[in-house]
Amino acid sequence: MVDITHKNNTLRTATAQAIVKVSSQETIDAIQNKTVPKGDVFAMSKAAGLLGVKKTPELLPDCHPLPIEYTGIDYHIKGLEIQVLITVKTIYKTGVEVEAMHGASVVALNMYDMLKPIDKGIEIHNIKLLEKKGGKSSYIDKFKRDLKAAVIVCSDSISEGKKEDKAGKAIIAKLEACDVAIQDYVIIPDEKDIIQEKAKYYQAQGADLIIYTGGTGLSQRDVTPEALQPLLDRKIPGIEEAIRKYGQDRMPYAMLSRSVAGTIKNALVLALPGSTNGAKESMDAIFPSLLHVFRILKSARHD
């Protein structure tokens, strides 16, 4: 199966349909009057559809088992056609469109099985997805922004050439994947004055994002939060919480990180962990949905 461990849980919904076409009005009447010999077609087919939705990963090898938290099944009769509509919901890391389509298929097949003794001309048509919501595409902000970012690596050992930077490069890779231009990329020692100087400089240079990596731990030299907090006009605790929650779901030491998020005028400032995994996971936790903030900051700039 595809690795989805990097994804966030979101509310995901999908609606699918199947069309069951019968050959006579007598069949429609038998369904509505509940006189079909095999029983109540709509009720039994609904039960079959519920089982079909739940058993999807047992039959399709690449489908992830996931918590099905709602399934709704509706029927609409138009002439000799019965539209089967199935809506499935979950709060999880992957969508439920296959579950919805599988459920619609099973409903239609059960209707066929129950009706074939009285109607030899039944046809199943148009099994398809009608709508899906809640995945990554639902939270891509389409606001035209032309954003640019400065990435600042805070590390004594990297600035002295004793270690190679990987965290900063992981941040840059994520930014580029989100169509954010890299204004600058610098490596500095863990010095409070230099950290503050860079934030002021890049804000004055028009950077939309100023992202630090490193210096958010608990050693004596980890001073990035202390350097940045006095400069922030406003903190954004929800970003910090999202980063730590995402990290904590993956390893217990994430609770020790002191990530920071806030604004200096119209620039968004982030202080992320200095480890490669910590930086990468922090970016995965908040991008691309974080970019929605610039819809607000950019409009404020023009007011």
Phi, psi and omega in degrees: 000155178293141179286119179243015184293340180277353185274158176267149169290131172220163174288121183238134179229153175211141176236129180231162180226159165220146178248123175253120181251125178258172188258354182205158177293332179300323178293317178299316180298319180296321177296310184292327181272358178060044179249011176294131185305326183279355176122192181289106187297313184293316182294315182290324178291325175298316178299319178297320180295320178299317177294321180299317179299312183294328186266007182308310182291346177283340184251332181250111194296334181266001179277131179283138168297134182211161181283115175274114187255352173196137169222123176244133181235124181231154179236140175228122182262128176224103184065236180262010180251139175244117177271124175262124178242128178235128173243129181238141179229147173208159166248102187199185186270348182221160189278174186240023182293323179292320177299318180295316180292323178295318178299317178298322179296316182293320176302311182297318180293322178293322176297317177302313183297321182284332186265343186299334176293337182249354183210112182272001185247027183286140177228147176249129184228160162051051169283114184202161175278130178264324184199144171220145180215155170108349177276189183304321183296336180285342185242016172279119181280122184269011176298125180288123192231325185052053185280152176223148187228147169252131180248124186237120179264120179258106182197124175297313186292323180287320180294334177272000178081015182273340180223156176268140176282126173240331182294314179300321180291326176294321177295317179298318180300318179292319179298315180295324177295336179262014177063034173259126181285147179265109179285321180197158178217115184227157177240128182227158175285169180281070180239126186303315182297320182290320178302314180293320181299318181294320179299314180295319183295310184288329174297318179293332179277002175088016177294136176279322180238133173237108188244120175261145171230128181107155176080018181254009180273211187239010177283167181298332182271356180275093187237011183300313178299318181295327179288322188274325188303320178294341182273342188283133173288318179213138173271157177236085186300328182299325178294315179299318180295319180296320180297312183291321178298314180299315180293320182295329177292344186249332175199143190290340184281354181299335181295343182274350181283143181247057179299150183229143174217136178183184182240145165243105189055242182260011178261137176266126183248130178234138171242115186246163178301159182268347177287153181298312179296319180299317179292315182296315181293325177297318178293319178298327183293329191238348179252146003272358186299332178303330185296345176301334182300333184282345170298324180278311184294321181292320181291325178296326180296330184264356180283000000 
